[in-house]
Amino acid sequence: MDMETLQESTLNIIREKCSPDWVLGIFNGHVIVNLPNSGEEPRLAYKKAKKEITGCIKEYLPERNIDILIEVRSGSLNCSFKLALTL
């Protein structure tokens, strides 16, 4: 699977299995996840989103030959993490 296909698959999984309320996109090799303003502390919102995204990707896209780079944006906080390749 090439990078573009993997990113599109990741977007679809996050949209369908994690949260339809998140605004998603791809920029500079990262899957971007914009969280809605829920009034929650941004760092806590990031941690919850990261846990949910990681669980969804591990369940629905367990075999990856490329690292997935994800950036979660919550208010003024932008944090990135990597889901490493599994093949």
N, CA and C atoms as a LAMMPS dump frame, in Angstrom:
ITEM: TIMESTEP
0
ITEM: NUMBER OF ATOMS
261
ITEM: BOX BOUNDS ff ff ff
-5.0000000000000000e+02 5.0000000000000000e+02
-5.0000000000000000e+02 5.0000000000000000e+02
-5.0000000000000000e+02 5.0000000000000000e+02
ITEM: ATOMS id mol type element x y z
1 1 1 N 0.856 -1.172 0
2 1 2 C 0 0 0
3 1 3 C 0.898 1.229 0
4 2 1 N 0.609 2.189 -0.895
5 2 2 C 1.424 3.404 -0.936
6 2 3 C 0.922 4.417 0.095
7 3 1 N 1.686 5.483 0.278
8 3 2 C 1.403 6.471 1.317
9 3 3 C 0.035 7.123 1.125
10 4 1 N -0.304 7.523 -0.111
11 4 2 C -1.582 8.197 -0.354
12 4 3 C -2.765 7.277 -0.042
13 5 1 N -2.673 6.026 -0.458
14 5 2 C -3.741 5.064 -0.197
15 5 3 C -3.881 4.81 1.297
16 6 1 N -2.76 4.692 1.994
17 6 2 C -2.784 4.477 3.438
18 6 3 C -3.409 5.674 4.158
19 7 1 N -3.061 6.873 3.731
20 7 2 C -3.626 8.07 4.36
21 7 3 C -5.14 8.146 4.13
22 8 1 N -5.59 7.839 2.917
23 8 2 C -7.026 7.851 2.63
24 8 3 C -7.753 6.779 3.446
25 9 1 N -7.154 5.601 3.557
26 9 2 C -7.746 4.535 4.369
27 9 3 C -7.831 4.958 5.829
28 10 1 N -6.784 5.601 6.31
29 10 2 C -6.758 6.081 7.695
30 10 3 C -7.857 7.115 7.92
31 11 1 N -7.998 8.061 6.985
32 11 2 C -9.055 9.065 7.102
33 11 3 C -10.429 8.411 7.176
34 12 1 N -10.677 7.461 6.294
35 12 2 C -11.979 6.793 6.267
36 12 3 C -12.252 6.028 7.553
37 13 1 N -11.25 5.351 8.074
38 13 2 C -11.42 4.605 9.321
39 13 3 C -11.717 5.558 10.474
40 14 1 N -10.962 6.636 10.57
41 14 2 C -11.191 7.603 11.649
42 14 3 C -12.589 8.203 11.521
43 15 1 N -12.973 8.57 10.3
44 15 2 C -14.286 9.19 10.074
45 15 3 C -15.422 8.223 10.428
46 16 1 N -15.313 6.979 9.99
47 16 2 C -16.401 6.012 10.156
48 16 3 C -16.406 5.318 11.514
49 17 1 N -15.251 5.078 12.097
50 17 2 C -15.167 4.259 13.305
51 17 3 C -14.853 5.043 14.578
52 18 1 N -14.242 6.208 14.449
53 18 2 C -13.867 6.976 15.646
54 18 3 C -14.888 8.06 15.947
55 19 1 N -14.913 9.09 15.128
56 19 2 C -15.826 10.193 15.404
57 19 3 C -16.141 10.959 14.127
58 20 1 N -17.409 11.023 13.746
59 20 2 C -17.787 11.805 12.567
60 20 3 C -17.739 13.312 12.815
61 21 1 N -17.582 13.73 14.078
62 21 2 C -17.547 15.157 14.418
63 21 3 C -16.181 15.799 14.178
64 22 1 N -15.161 14.98 14.035
65 22 2 C -13.828 15.522 13.828
66 22 3 C -13.684 15.964 12.376
67 23 1 N -12.98 17.065 12.157
68 23 2 C -12.693 17.546 10.809
69 23 3 C -11.33 16.98 10.432
70 24 1 N -11.298 16.261 9.313
71 24 2 C -10.087 15.536 8.932
72 24 3 C -9.492 16.094 7.645
73 25 1 N -8.183 15.903 7.506
74 25 2 C -7.502 16.307 6.289
75 25 3 C -6.121 15.676 6.233
76 26 1 N -5.436 15.942 5.15
77 26 2 C -4.06 15.466 4.971
78 26 3 C -3.215 16.677 4.623
79 27 1 N -2.098 16.827 5.322
80 27 2 C -1.195 17.94 5.053
81 27 3 C 0.228 17.511 5.35
82 28 1 N 1.093 17.693 4.374
83 28 2 C 2.527 17.47 4.572
84 28 3 C 2.838 16.079 5.12
85 29 1 N 2.126 15.061 4.627
86 29 2 C 2.392 13.694 5.061
87 29 3 C 1.73 13.288 6.36
88 30 1 N 0.985 14.19 6.975
89 30 2 C 0.288 13.902 8.225
90 30 3 C -1.218 13.812 7.994
91 31 1 N -1.859 12.914 8.693
92 31 2 C -3.309 12.918 8.769
93 31 3 C -3.657 13.917 9.87
94 32 1 N -4.436 14.926 9.532
95 32 2 C -4.782 15.989 10.476
96 32 3 C -6.167 15.718 11.047
97 33 1 N -6.267 15.769 12.365
98 33 2 C -7.538 15.576 13.061
99 33 3 C -7.809 16.843 13.873
100 34 1 N -8.815 17.597 13.463
101 34 2 C -9.212 18.812 14.18
102 34 3 C -10.376 18.459 15.087
103 35 1 N -10.17 18.584 16.375
104 35 2 C -11.227 18.275 17.332
105 35 3 C -12.133 19.489 17.516
106 36 1 N -13.435 19.265 17.67
107 36 2 C -14.329 20.396 17.924
108 36 3 C -14.061 20.98 19.31
109 37 1 N -14.403 22.231 19.493
110 37 2 C -14.21 22.877 20.788
111 37 3 C -15.289 22.371 21.741
112 38 1 N -14.888 21.506 22.649
113 38 2 C -15.842 20.905 23.582
114 38 3 C -15.77 21.551 24.962
115 39 1 N -14.864 22.49 25.129
116 39 2 C -14.672 23.092 26.441
117 39 3 C -13.743 22.269 27.322
118 40 1 N -13.347 21.103 26.833
119 40 2 C -12.446 20.219 27.565
120 40 3 C -11.023 20.762 27.474
121 41 1 N -10.237 20.512 28.482
122 41 2 C -8.83 20.924 28.475
123 41 3 C -8.156 20.283 27.25
124 42 1 N -7.448 21.083 26.406
125 42 2 C -6.902 20.575 25.148
126 42 3 C -6.007 19.344 25.283
127 43 1 N -5.175 19.298 26.318
128 43 2 C -4.275 18.149 26.482
129 43 3 C -5.07 16.873 26.77
130 44 1 N -6.101 16.978 27.575
131 44 2 C -6.952 15.837 27.875
132 44 3 C -7.705 15.391 26.627
133 45 1 N -8.208 16.353 25.842
134 45 2 C -8.904 16.025 24.591
135 45 3 C -7.952 15.297 23.637
136 46 1 N -6.686 15.759 23.568
137 46 2 C -5.684 15.098 22.727
138 46 3 C -5.46 13.659 23.173
139 47 1 N -5.276 13.445 24.449
140 47 2 C -5.016 12.099 24.958
141 47 3 C -6.166 11.157 24.65
142 48 1 N -7.403 11.63 24.814
143 48 2 C -8.571 10.802 24.515
144 48 3 C -8.64 10.473 23.028
145 49 1 N -8.4 11.483 22.19
146 49 2 C -8.438 11.271 20.743
147 49 3 C -7.343 10.308 20.302
148 50 1 N -6.145 10.469 20.847
149 50 2 C -5.032 9.586 20.484
150 50 3 C -5.374 8.141 20.841
151 51 1 N -5.933 7.921 22.013
152 51 2 C -6.302 6.572 22.439
153 51 3 C -7.363 5.986 21.509
154 52 1 N -8.354 6.791 21.158
155 52 2 C -9.423 6.312 20.287
156 52 3 C -8.909 6.019 18.878
157 53 1 N -8.108 6.917 18.33
158 53 2 C -7.539 6.725 16.992
159 53 3 C -6.646 5.496 16.955
160 54 1 N -5.777 5.352 17.946
161 54 2 C -4.865 4.207 17.998
162 54 3 C -5.645 2.897 18.029
163 55 1 N -6.699 2.834 18.846
164 55 2 C -7.521 1.634 18.923
165 55 3 C -8.206 1.312 17.609
166 56 1 N -8.758 2.33 16.963
167 56 2 C -9.44 2.122 15.677
168 56 3 C -8.476 1.625 14.606
169 57 1 N -7.322 2.265 14.503
170 57 2 C -6.359 1.884 13.464
171 57 3 C -5.829 0.473 13.723
172 58 1 N -5.534 0.144 14.962
173 58 2 C -5.047 -1.209 15.27
174 58 3 C -6.088 -2.261 14.941
175 59 1 N -7.373 -1.93 15.139
176 59 2 C -8.435 -2.894 14.861
177 59 3 C -8.746 -3.008 13.368
178 60 1 N -8.842 -1.885 12.67
179 60 2 C -9.314 -1.897 11.29
180 60 3 C -8.216 -1.796 10.239
181 61 1 N -7.001 -1.498 10.632
182 61 2 C -5.878 -1.434 9.696
183 61 3 C -4.632 -1.997 10.388
184 62 1 N -4.708 -3.286 10.788
185 62 2 C -3.628 -3.853 11.602
186 62 3 C -2.318 -4.089 10.847
187 63 1 N -2.39 -4.265 9.527
188 63 2 C -1.178 -4.559 8.762
189 63 3 C -0.819 -3.351 7.911
190 64 1 N 0.28 -2.683 8.312
191 64 2 C 0.72 -1.477 7.62
192 64 3 C 2.202 -1.595 7.28
193 65 1 N 2.531 -1.271 6.015
194 65 2 C 3.931 -1.316 5.612
195 65 3 C 4.569 0.071 5.625
196 66 1 N 3.817 1.074 6.111
197 66 2 C 4.294 2.455 6.19
198 66 3 C 3.85 3.027 7.538
199 67 1 N 4.675 3.874 8.127
200 67 2 C 4.276 4.58 9.351
201 67 3 C 3.132 5.546 9.033
202 68 1 N 2.227 5.709 9.964
203 68 2 C 1.158 6.7 9.834
204 68 3 C 1.466 7.839 10.796
205 69 1 N 1.551 9.052 10.259
206 69 2 C 1.804 10.234 11.074
207 69 3 C 0.474 10.96 11.269
208 70 1 N 0.103 11.204 12.519
209 70 2 C -1.177 11.822 12.835
210 70 3 C -0.932 13.064 13.692
211 71 1 N -1.583 14.143 13.317
212 71 2 C -1.515 15.372 14.102
213 71 3 C -2.924 15.677 14.6
214 72 1 N -3.058 15.826 15.904
215 72 2 C -4.338 16.159 16.52
216 72 3 C -4.283 17.618 16.944
217 73 1 N -5.29 18.368 16.508
218 73 2 C -5.374 19.796 16.844
219 73 3 C -6.576 20.001 17.756
220 74 1 N -6.301 20.565 18.919
221 74 2 C -7.347 20.808 19.902
222 74 3 C -7.144 22.203 20.474
223 75 1 N -7.966 23.147 20.04
224 75 2 C -7.755 24.529 20.471
225 75 3 C -6.414 25.025 19.961
226 76 1 N -5.601 25.562 20.838
227 76 2 C -4.284 26.061 20.442
228 76 3 C -3.206 24.984 20.523
229 77 1 N -3.581 23.753 20.896
230 77 2 C -2.624 22.669 21.061
231 77 3 C -2.588 21.796 19.807
232 78 1 N -1.405 21.624 19.237
233 78 2 C -1.193 20.706 18.121
234 78 3 C -0.176 19.668 18.567
235 79 1 N -0.585 18.407 18.581
236 79 2 C 0.32 17.327 18.99
237 79 3 C 0.301 16.243 17.932
238 80 1 N 1.463 15.688 17.66
239 80 2 C 1.579 14.629 16.664
240 80 3 C 2.009 13.329 17.318
241 81 1 N 1.634 12.235 16.671
242 81 2 C 2.132 10.925 17.083
243 81 3 C 2.233 10.036 15.855
244 82 1 N 2.967 8.954 16.01
245 82 2 C 3.214 8.041 14.9
246 82 3 C 2.705 6.664 15.265
247 83 1 N 2.001 6.04 14.315
248 83 2 C 1.655 4.631 14.445
249 83 3 C 2.619 3.887 13.527
250 84 1 N 3.5 3.136 14.114
251 84 2 C 4.581 2.496 13.362
252 84 3 C 4.076 1.396 12.457
253 85 1 N 4.841 1.134 11.416
254 85 2 C 4.502 0.059 10.494
255 85 3 C 4.452 -1.263 11.238
256 86 1 N 3.678 -2.202 10.707
257 86 2 C 3.519 -3.5 11.377
258 86 3 C 4.002 -4.654 10.518
259 87 1 N 4.389 -4.385 9.293
260 87 2 C 4.881 -5.458 8.414
261 87 3 C 6.368 -5.337 8.201
